Amino acid sequence: MRSEVLLVDAGDYAHPDLKHEDRENWFVLHTMGEMHYDAMTLGELELYRGPEYVQSIIDSTKVPMTVANVRFKGAKEPIAAPYLIRQVKGVTCGIIGLVGQDFGEGKQKFVELGYEVDDPFIVAAKLVPEVRKKADLVIVLAHLGSADAFQLPKAVPGIDVIVFGHYPGTVAPTQVEGALTVRPGQRGQYMGETRIVVTPENKVASYSGEAVALDVKVVGENPQIAAELRALKLAIGDKPAPAGEGSGKSGESGESGAMKSGDGAAGTQ
C-alpha cells in the first residue's frame, strides 16, 4: 500500500460502445482495485448502462467510490459516498466526486434511465465547507467536462485540486481561482502525475506535474495482471499483445491521476 501517493480516477472507465465486450469493463474495474486506487467517481459511460449495472459496480469494486450528486430515482441519498477522507504523508485529503447533468443528450436522459442528478455546483457549495472542516486539502473528481470544471472553483471557493473527467486530452496542471486543475487524459494511456508541496497551514505552496505515457516498455507491467489480460483477450477472441507490449490498464480506462505530496514531510515548504 502507498502512503505518499493518492491515486484517483474521475470516471468513464467503461467502453463508450454499450455493445462492446463487457468483460473488458469488469477487468478494468478489477485491475483498479488490484492497483489500490484510493478513490473513484463514475461518468456517464457507466451511468448510461442503467441503475442495476451501476449497483453491481458499487457492490463489487474494491475501490472506494464517491458520487455526491447522483441518486437512484426516489432515493434521498446519493448512490455512493458524498465524499471520502484519505491520509497522504500526514496530509488529510477530502475527496468529492461530482457528475455533470448533461452530456449532449439532455438532462432528461438520466431521468429516463432512473437517476436524479442534482446540480453539481449546488452540491459542491454545500459539501466543500463541510469537507474543509475535516480535511487539509479538498479534492474534487469532476466528471463535468472542461467548461464546468473550470467554472467550479470560481463558483465554489475552498477547492484545492480538481481532477477533470469526461473530455479527452491532457493539460499541464494549472491554477484557477486558487484551485489546482489536473486533466490526465483518457483510456489509461496517461497518468496525470502531480506533485504538490503544502505549507504548514496546508495551503498549496507549489506544484509541478506532467502526463506520463503508460508505455509498458517504460513503466513495466504487473505480470499477474498482464497474464489475466492476455487470457481475457483469448477468451473473447481478441488477439492479445505479446508479453511486454501495449500500454494502459487495459486500453479502455477513464481519467486517472496520481498526486504526490512534496519532498520531505508534508506540511513543510
C-alpha positions in Angstrom: 0.0 0.0 0.0 1.2 3.5 -0.8 1.5 6.3 1.8 2.8 9.2 -0.3 0.7 8.9 -3.4 -3.1 9.5 -3.9 -4.3 7.5 -6.9 -7.7 8.5 -8.2 -10.0 8.1 -11.3 -12.5 10.7 -12.5 -14.9 8.3 -14.3 -15.6 6.9 -17.8 -13.6 3.8 -17.3 -16.2 1.8 -19.3 -16.1 1.4 -23.1 -18.2 4.1 -24.9 -19.9 1.4 -27.0 -22.6 -0.3 -24.9 -22.4 -3.3 -27.2 -18.6 -3.7 -26.6 -17.5 -6.8 -24.8 -18.5 -6.1 -21.2 -15.9 -8.4 -19.6 -13.3 -5.8 -20.5 -15.1 -3.2 -18.5 -15.1 -5.5 -15.5 -11.5 -6.3 -16.0 -10.6 -2.6 -15.8 -12.6 -2.2 -12.6 -10.8 -5.3 -11.2 -7.4 -4.0 -12.0 -8.1 -0.6 -10.5 -8.8 -2.5 -7.3 -5.6 -4.5 -7.6 -3.7 -1.3 -8.1 -5.2 0.0 -4.8 -6.8 3.2 -6.2 -7.7 5.5 -3.3 -10.9 6.9 -4.9 -13.0 6.9 -8.0 -16.2 8.5 -9.3 -18.4 7.5 -12.2 -19.0 9.0 -15.6 -21.9 8.9 -18.0 -20.4 5.8 -19.7 -21.0 3.8 -16.5 -24.3 5.5 -15.6 -25.8 5.0 -19.1 -25.7 1.3 -18.5 -28.5 1.6 -16.0 -29.1 1.6 -12.3 -28.8 -2.2 -11.9 -25.4 -2.2 -13.6 -24.2 0.7 -11.5 -25.3 -1.0 -8.3 -23.3 -4.1 -9.4 -20.3 -1.8 -9.8 -20.8 -0.4 -6.3 -21.3 -3.8 -4.8 -18.2 -5.4 -6.4 -15.5 -2.8 -6.6 -12.6 -2.7 -4.1 -12.1 1.0 -5.0 -13.7 3.5 -2.6 -16.3 5.4 -4.6 -17.7 8.9 -4.2 -20.6 10.2 -6.3 -22.1 13.1 -4.4 -24.8 14.4 -6.7 -26.4 11.3 -8.3 -29.3 9.4 -6.7 -31.3 6.4 -7.9 -34.8 7.6 -8.7 -36.8 8.2 -5.5 -33.8 7.8 -3.2 -32.8 10.5 -0.7 -29.1 9.6 -0.5 -26.5 9.6 -3.3 -25.6 6.3 -5.0 -22.1 6.4 -3.3 -20.4 8.3 -0.6 -20.7 12.1 -0.9 -17.0 12.3 0.0 -14.1 10.3 1.2 -11.3 11.1 3.6 -7.8 9.8 2.9 -4.4 10.4 4.5 -1.3 11.1 2.3 2.0 11.7 4.0 0.4 13.2 7.0 -2.0 15.4 4.9 -5.7 14.7 5.3 -7.4 14.8 1.9 -11.2 15.2 1.4 -12.3 13.8 -2.0 -15.7 14.7 -3.6 -17.0 13.1 -6.7 -19.3 15.1 -9.0 -21.1 14.2 -12.3 -22.5 16.7 -14.8 -26.2 16.8 -15.6 -26.0 16.8 -19.4 -23.5 15.1 -21.7 -25.1 16.2 -25.0 -28.3 14.2 -24.8 -30.2 16.5 -22.4 -30.9 16.2 -18.7 -33.9 14.0 -19.4 -31.5 11.2 -20.4 -30.6 10.5 -16.8 -34.2 10.8 -15.7 -35.4 8.2 -18.3 -32.7 5.8 -17.1 -33.8 6.1 -13.5 -31.5 8.6 -11.9 -31.8 12.0 -10.3 -28.7 14.1 -10.9 -28.6 17.2 -8.7 -26.8 20.4 -9.8 -23.1 19.7 -9.1 -22.5 23.4 -8.3 -25.2 23.5 -5.6 -24.0 20.2 -4.1 -20.3 21.3 -4.2 -21.3 24.6 -2.4 -22.9 22.6 0.3 -20.2 19.9 0.7 -16.9 21.9 0.3 -17.3 23.8 3.6 -18.2 20.5 5.4 -15.2 18.7 4.0 -12.9 21.6 4.6 -13.6 21.2 8.4 -12.3 17.6 8.2 -9.5 17.9 5.6 -6.4 19.8 4.9 -6.9 19.6 1.1 -10.2 19.4 -0.7 -10.0 17.5 -4.0 -12.9 17.2 -6.5 -13.1 14.4 -9.0 -15.1 16.5 -11.5 -16.8 14.5 -14.3 -18.2 17.7 -15.6 -16.4 18.5 -18.8 -13.8 21.2 -19.2 -16.1 24.3 -19.2 -18.0 23.4 -16.0 -14.8 22.1 -14.3 -13.1 25.4 -14.9 -16.1 27.3 -13.6 -16.4 25.2 -10.4 -13.6 26.9 -8.4 -14.8 30.3 -9.5 -18.3 29.5 -8.2 -17.3 27.4 -5.1 -14.4 28.7 -3.0 -12.3 26.4 -0.9 -11.4 23.7 -3.5 -7.7 22.9 -3.7 -7.5 20.4 -6.5 -9.8 19.4 -9.4 -9.2 16.3 -11.4 -11.0 16.6 -14.7 -13.1 13.8 -16.2 -15.0 13.3 -19.5 -13.1 15.2 -22.1 -10.0 13.6 -23.8 -6.6 15.1 -24.0 -4.0 16.1 -21.4 -3.3 19.6 -20.0 -0.5 20.5 -17.7 -1.6 21.4 -14.1 -2.6 25.0 -13.7 -4.4 27.1 -11.1 -7.8 28.6 -11.5 -9.1 30.8 -8.6 -6.5 29.1 -6.3 -7.6 25.6 -7.3 -5.0 23.3 -9.0 -6.6 21.7 -12.1 -5.4 18.4 -13.5 -6.5 16.9 -16.8 -4.9 13.4 -17.1 -6.1 12.1 -20.5 -8.2 9.1 -21.3 -8.3 5.3 -21.8 -5.5 4.5 -19.5 -3.0 6.0 -21.9 -1.6 8.5 -19.5 -1.3 9.1 -15.8 -1.7 12.7 -14.7 1.1 12.9 -12.2 1.0 16.0 -10.0 3.4 16.8 -7.2 2.1 19.2 -4.5 4.1 21.0 -1.8 1.9 22.3 1.0 2.7 24.9 3.7 2.4 24.3 7.5 -1.0 25.9 7.1 -1.9 23.3 4.5 -2.0 25.7 1.6 -0.6 24.7 -1.8 2.8 26.4 -1.9 4.0 25.0 -5.2 3.2 22.2 -7.7 4.5 20.5 -10.8 3.2 17.7 -13.0 3.0 16.0 -16.3 1.0 13.5 -18.3 3.1 10.3 -18.0 2.6 8.0 -21.0 1.9 4.5 -19.7 4.1 2.7 -22.2 4.8 -0.8 -20.7 8.3 -0.6 -22.2 9.0 2.4 -19.9 6.9 1.8 -16.8 6.8 -2.0 -16.8 3.9 -4.3 -16.1 2.4 -6.4 -13.4 3.0 -10.0 -14.5 -0.2 -11.3 -12.9 -2.5 -8.7 -14.3 -0.8 -8.9 -17.7 -1.4 -12.7 -17.8 -5.1 -12.1 -16.8 -5.5 -9.6 -19.6 -4.0 -12.0 -22.2 -6.3 -14.8 -21.0 -9.3 -12.5 -21.3 -8.3 -11.4 -24.8 -8.1 -15.1 -25.8 -11.4 -15.9 -24.2 -13.2 -13.1 -26.2 -11.4 -13.8 -29.4 -9.3 -10.7 -29.4 -5.7 -11.3 -30.3 -3.7 -10.3 -27.2 -0.5 -8.3 -27.5 2.7 -10.3 -26.8 4.1 -10.1 -23.3 5.8 -6.7 -22.7 3.9 -4.8 -25.3 0.9 -2.4 -25.2 0.1 0.4 -22.8 -2.6 1.5 -20.2 -4.5 -0.5 -17.7 -6.4 -2.3 -20.4 -6.8 0.3 -23.1 -10.3 1.3 -22.0 -10.0 3.1 -18.7 -11.0 6.5 -17.6 -9.2 9.6 -16.4 -6.7 8.8 -13.7 -4.4 10.9 -11.7 -1.7 10.4 -9.1 -0.9 13.1 -6.7 2.2 13.1 -4.5 3.0 15.3 -1.6 6.2 17.3 -1.8 9.7 16.3 -0.9 10.2 16.0 2.8 7.4 15.8 5.3 4.1 17.1 4.0 3.1 20.3 5.7 6.6 21.8 5.2 7.6 24.1 2.4 
